[in-house]
Amino acid sequence: MEHWNVVKDSISDMKRLQQWEAYVKEHPQDEIGWRNLYEAYVTYSYYTKKYDVLEQDGEFMKRVKEAIPDTYTYYLLAMETCRDYSKEKKYAEEAIKRLPETMYEADYKTWCRYFLREDKDEKRLKDMLTRYYKSGLLSPDMLYFHYNELQGMEEGGIYFGEAEEDLIPKKMIQLVLGMHQDKVLVNRNGDWYKIWKACKVPGPAESWAETTPMDDATVYWHTQTLKMLAWIGDHSEHPVYYPPSYLHEKLRKKLPNELLKNLYNEGLLLRYSAKPYDNIAVTCRNIEERYSLDYLYLPFTPSKDSEKYYSDATSCTYQTIVLLQGILPHYQQYDPQRCHWLSGVLLKTIERRLNNEFSESSVKEIRQYYEATKSAEQ
């Protein structure tokens, strides 16, 4: 089955839109053609801000319904363009009844997100995750990254993500591979009552949700996220973790320091703790005893341009190097041999997989640690 995202040349968005318009006119019953046209409209709408084109009751969906009614593609696109939750769920269930034997990766993610949101759907979620895993469309590198995140967490730890996307690979590790089942996975986009219940903490008073003024949406939402993280951390008997990728340096400067000061970097995840502790020791333990880092440079998977592995784990590899690079000064001072080993792993990874992703200054800095500790190599 051809992947819907097949246009990979430099044609303009308008040209691409016209191309697929012409295609569905010639092949009106081709579901893949309508998928491509839909994606062309999504891109076109993003750049032109003409979002009304894709409204569920708009002209586009009327054409889809007329051309391919009662099909998987029609109900999927009806769900994607619907703004009414009750109707959206109805369309989703109709699409699920018609799931094709082979799907695109985007579809697996769509249905995994859907089942994560729905109540008591763990069986259907497990079935979909199993299909996703067996399809080979999720890069093993992506799974290794999420596995390492879970590896660094303490038993019974709570992972607090930003969206369902953060949870899907981890749920696959739990439900399909049967690993790290003790970890609690929640995301701030979920129902708050269910979050408190899953974390076994009391629900806060309504006034608790009040945060900064809505003059900066990014600051507003992240402030609210950090308040939720602190609430769970202060009321739970288990440690709470948060992915640092959402808190880049520019954003940190805008967030309240009292909400940031209790976040400690333990390697790949931040841990909330109102009580200070030696997070450097925990980071070293994770690197030396818990993380599996060989995947970073060994050729376990095809290149990221491979048609089969459509999910790109480059960002995960990049993030791992950036986060672990911070421990090199400590290792250089207290464990030169370990510094030489880790800096070597990072350099080898950059050379084999991320040559065009890293700045020369970053590579030069890592190489300096590698050269400075060469004498410690055994």
C-alpha positions in Angstrom: 0.0 0.0 0.0 1.5 3.3 -1.1 2.2 5.8 1.7 -0.1 8.8 1.4 2.8 11.3 1.9 4.4 10.5 -1.5 5.2 13.9 -2.8 8.8 14.6 -1.9 10.0 17.1 -4.5 10.2 20.9 -4.3 6.8 21.6 -5.9 5.1 24.6 -4.3 2.1 23.9 -1.9 -0.3 25.3 -4.5 1.2 23.1 -7.2 0.9 20.1 -5.0 -2.7 20.9 -4.3 -3.5 21.3 -8.0 -1.7 18.0 -8.7 -3.9 16.0 -6.3 -7.0 17.9 -7.3 -6.4 16.7 -10.9 -5.7 13.2 -9.7 -9.0 12.8 -7.7 -10.9 14.2 -10.6 -9.5 11.4 -12.8 -9.7 8.8 -10.0 -12.7 9.8 -7.9 -12.9 6.5 -6.0 -9.2 6.3 -5.1 -9.0 6.6 -1.3 -5.2 7.2 -1.4 -5.8 10.1 -3.7 -8.2 11.8 -1.3 -5.8 11.3 1.5 -3.1 13.0 -0.5 -5.5 15.8 -1.3 -6.4 16.2 2.3 -2.8 16.5 3.3 -2.2 19.0 0.6 -5.0 21.1 1.9 -3.7 20.8 5.5 -0.3 22.2 4.4 -2.0 24.8 2.2 -4.2 25.9 5.1 -1.3 26.1 7.5 0.5 28.6 5.3 -2.5 30.6 4.1 -4.5 30.5 7.4 -7.6 29.5 5.4 -8.6 26.8 7.9 -12.3 26.9 7.0 -11.5 24.9 3.8 -11.2 21.8 6.0 -14.3 22.2 8.2 -16.2 19.0 8.6 -19.3 20.5 6.9 -17.3 22.4 4.3 -17.1 21.9 0.6 -14.1 19.5 0.8 -15.7 17.0 3.1 -18.9 17.1 1.0 -16.9 16.1 -2.0 -15.2 13.3 -0.1 -18.5 12.0 1.1 -19.9 12.0 -2.4 -16.9 10.3 -3.9 -16.1 7.6 -1.3 -19.0 7.4 1.2 -19.1 4.7 3.9 -15.3 4.1 3.5 -12.5 4.0 6.1 -10.9 7.1 4.5 -14.2 9.1 4.6 -14.8 8.4 8.3 -11.2 9.0 9.2 -11.2 12.4 7.5 -14.6 13.2 8.9 -13.2 12.6 12.4 -10.1 14.7 11.6 -12.1 17.7 10.5 -14.9 17.4 13.1 -15.1 19.9 16.0 -18.0 18.2 17.8 -16.7 15.6 20.2 -19.8 13.4 20.1 -19.8 13.3 16.3 -16.0 12.9 16.2 -16.3 9.8 18.4 -19.1 8.4 16.1 -16.9 8.9 13.0 -13.9 7.3 14.8 -15.9 4.2 15.7 -17.1 3.9 12.1 -13.6 4.2 10.8 -12.4 1.6 13.3 -14.9 -0.9 12.0 -13.3 -0.5 8.6 -9.6 -0.5 9.5 -7.5 -1.7 6.6 -5.2 -4.7 7.0 -2.1 -2.4 6.5 -2.0 1.2 7.6 0.2 4.2 7.4 2.2 5.2 10.5 0.1 8.3 10.9 -3.0 6.1 11.3 -1.4 4.0 14.0 -0.6 7.1 15.9 -4.1 8.5 15.4 -5.7 5.4 16.8 -3.3 5.0 19.6 -4.0 8.6 20.7 -7.7 7.9 20.4 -7.6 4.8 22.6 -5.4 6.6 25.1 -8.1 9.3 25.5 -11.0 6.9 25.7 -12.1 5.2 29.0 -11.4 1.5 29.6 -9.9 1.0 26.1 -6.6 -0.6 27.2 -7.4 -3.8 25.3 -8.0 -2.0 22.1 -5.0 0.2 22.8 -2.8 -2.9 23.3 -4.2 -4.5 20.1 -3.4 -1.3 18.1 0.1 -1.0 19.7 0.8 -4.6 18.9 -0.2 -4.0 15.2 1.9 -0.9 15.2 4.9 -2.7 16.6 4.6 -5.6 14.2 4.3 -3.3 11.2 7.9 -2.2 11.6 6.9 1.4 11.0 8.1 2.7 14.4 11.9 3.0 14.4 13.6 0.7 17.0 15.7 3.8 17.8 12.6 5.6 19.0 11.8 2.6 21.3 15.4 2.6 22.6 15.1 6.2 23.6 11.8 5.8 25.4 13.1 2.6 27.0 16.1 4.5 28.3 13.9 7.2 29.8 11.9 4.5 31.6 15.1 2.8 32.7 16.3 5.9 34.6 13.0 6.2 36.6 12.7 4.7 40.1 10.2 1.9 40.7 6.6 3.1 40.6 7.7 6.4 39.1 5.2 8.8 37.4 6.0 10.0 33.9 4.2 13.3 33.3 4.2 14.0 29.5 2.8 16.9 27.5 0.7 14.9 25.0 -0.4 11.4 24.0 2.6 11.4 21.6 5.0 11.2 24.6 3.2 8.1 25.9 2.7 5.9 22.8 6.2 4.4 22.6 6.3 3.9 26.4 2.9 2.3 26.3 4.2 0.0 23.6 7.1 -1.0 25.9 4.6 -1.7 28.7 1.8 -3.4 26.9 3.5 -5.1 24.0 6.9 -5.9 25.3 5.8 -6.4 29.0 8.5 -4.1 30.4 8.4 -1.3 33.0 4.8 -2.0 33.8 5.2 -0.4 37.3 5.6 3.0 35.8 2.6 5.4 35.7 2.2 7.3 32.5 0.0 10.4 32.3 -0.1 13.5 30.2 -1.3 17.0 30.9 -3.7 17.0 28.0 -5.7 14.2 29.6 -8.7 14.6 31.9 -7.3 16.1 35.1 -9.6 14.1 37.3 -8.2 10.9 35.7 -4.6 12.3 36.2 -5.1 12.8 39.9 -6.7 9.3 40.2 -3.9 7.6 38.2 -1.3 9.3 40.4 -3.3 8.6 43.6 -3.2 12.2 44.7 -6.1 14.4 45.9 -7.7 16.8 43.4 -6.8 20.5 44.2 -9.2 23.3 44.8 -10.6 25.0 41.7 -8.6 28.2 42.4 -5.4 26.1 42.0 -5.7 26.2 38.2 -5.3 30.0 38.1 -1.9 30.8 36.6 -0.3 33.7 34.7 -2.3 35.9 32.5 -3.0 34.5 29.0 -0.9 37.2 27.3 1.7 34.5 26.3 0.0 31.2 25.6 3.3 29.2 25.8 4.2 30.6 29.2 0.7 30.2 30.4 0.5 26.5 29.5 3.9 25.6 30.7 3.3 27.4 34.0 0.2 25.4 34.4 2.0 22.2 33.5 4.7 22.9 36.1 2.0 23.6 38.8 0.4 20.2 38.0 3.9 18.6 38.2 4.5 20.2 41.6 1.1 19.2 42.9 1.6 15.6 42.0 5.2 15.6 43.3 4.1 17.1 46.6 1.2 14.7 47.2 2.4 11.5 45.7 4.5 8.8 47.4 6.3 8.2 44.1 8.8 10.3 42.2 7.6 12.3 39.3 9.5 12.8 36.0 9.1 15.3 33.2 10.8 15.4 29.7 13.3 18.4 29.5 12.8 18.9 25.8 9.8 21.1 26.5 11.8 23.5 28.7 14.4 25.1 26.4 16.6 27.8 27.7 14.7 30.7 26.2 11.4 29.5 27.7 13.0 28.9 31.1 13.8 32.5 31.4 10.1 33.4 31.2 8.9 30.8 33.7 8.6 31.4 37.5 11.8 30.3 39.2 9.9 28.8 42.1 8.5 26.3 39.7 11.8 25.4 38.1 14.1 25.2 41.2 12.7 21.8 42.2 13.4 20.1 38.9 16.6 18.0 38.8 18.2 16.6 35.7 18.9 12.9 36.0 20.2 12.3 32.5 17.3 12.0 30.1 14.5 13.1 32.4 13.9 15.9 35.0 12.7 14.7 38.4 10.6 16.9 40.7 11.8 17.0 44.3 11.0 19.6 46.9 14.0 18.3 48.9 17.5 18.8 47.4 19.6 15.7 46.6 22.6 14.7 44.6 21.2 14.4 41.1 24.8 14.1 39.6 25.2 10.8 41.4 21.9 9.5 40.0 22.8 10.7 36.5 26.1 8.8 36.7 24.3 5.7 37.9 21.9 5.9 35.0 24.6 6.3 32.4 26.8 3.6 33.9 24.2 1.0 35.0 20.8 1.6 33.5 20.9 3.2 30.0 21.7 1.2 26.9 23.7 3.5 24.8 25.1 1.2 22.1 22.0 1.9 20.0 23.2 5.4 19.5 26.0 4.4 17.1 25.5 0.8 16.1 23.7 0.3 12.7 20.6 -1.5 14.1 18.3 0.3 11.7 18.3 1.5 8.1 19.0 5.2 7.4 16.3 7.7 8.3 15.6 8.0 4.5 14.4 4.4 4.4 10.8 4.1 3.2 10.1 1.5 5.8 11.1 3.4 8.9 9.0 6.5 8.4 9.2 7.6 12.1 12.4 9.6 12.4 14.3 9.1 15.6 17.0 11.7 14.8 15.6 14.2 17.3 15.7 11.6 20.0 19.4 10.8 19.3 20.2 14.5 19.1 18.4 15.1 22.5 20.3 12.2 24.1 23.7 13.6 23.1 22.8 17.2 24.2 21.6 16.0 27.6 24.4 13.6 28.3 27.0 16.1 27.1 26.4 18.0 30.3 27.9 15.3 32.5 31.3 15.4 30.7 32.9 18.1 33.0 32.0 16.1 36.1 33.5 12.9 34.6 36.6 14.7 33.4 37.3 15.8 37.0 36.3 12.7 38.9 36.4 9.8 36.4 38.6 10.6 33.3 38.2 7.1 32.0 34.4 7.3 32.0 34.7 10.8 30.4 36.8 9.3 27.6 34.4 6.5 27.0 31.2 8.7 27.0 32.7 11.5 24.8 33.8 8.7 22.4 30.3 7.3 22.2 28.9 10.8 21.5 31.5 11.6 18.9 31.0 8.2 17.2 27.2 8.8 17.1 27.6 12.2 15.6 30.0 11.0 13.0 27.9 8.0 11.9 24.4 9.4 12.2 24.2 13.1 12.9 27.0 14.8 11.0 24.7 17.6 9.7 22.7 18.1 12.9 25.5 19.3 15.2 27.3 22.6 15.2 31.0 22.6 14.8 31.4 24.2 18.2 29.5 21.4 20.0 31.5 18.7 18.3 34.7 20.6 19.1 33.8 20.8 22.8 33.0 17.1 23.0 36.2 16.3 21.2 38.2 18.4 23.7 37.0 16.2 26.5 37.8 13.1 24.5 41.4 14.3 23.8 42.0 15.6 27.3 41.2 12.2 28.8 43.0 10.0 26.3 45.6 9.0 28.8 42.9 7.5 31.0 41.9 5.0 28.2 42.7 1.4 29.1 
